[in-house]
Each structure stands twice: as C-alpha cells, then as structure tokens.
C-alpha cells in the first residue's frame, strides 16, 4: 500500500491512488478509509482519455489481468484518466508548491 506509506511520510500531501481492478480497488478503499487525504479512483492511467476493459488471464496466471482499449458501449468498459487530467481535476497549482502524489 504505497498510498498509506506516502500518507504517513507526507501527511500534508493530497494522494491520488488509481486502481482499475475491482477487487484491488475494494482493498484500496478498505485500507485507506481513515486517510482523508488519500483519494482512491477506480480508473487506469493511460496516455489519453478513452475506455478500457479488464481481461482476466487465468490461463497464464490466476492473479493476473490485462487491460484492453474498447468503446464506451462495452458493458465492462470504464473510463481512463491521464496524469494531466488528474492534476487539473485536483486543482493542482504548481505556483503554490503543493505536494500531489499519484500512486
């Protein structure tokens, strides 16, 4: 849990933890519930805003999964985000010398 590590190391930082996989996201929510400055996001960092889906790879690794770009009408699709969009949506202003961490 790098988000919790950073929350304790940098207690004034706003931390954005991005997790696309459903069960990992549930664990992220559970593990960060008592940290007001950790912001869990069920998404994936991508080079552009688009839609992806998760494809489990049970035949290769029972714990593994891969992501694939898809369309918005795919029932398993969810929207990706970019580092720039996360910073913009968070209200980041580099002139204020704020600390924002993406985990």
Secondary structure, DSSP 4 states (H G I P E B T S, - for coil): -HHHHHHHHSTT-EEEEE--SHHHHHHHHHHTTT-TTEEEESS-B-SSS-EEEEEE-TTT-TT-EEEEEE-TTSTT-EE-B-HHHHHHHTT--GGGT--EEE-
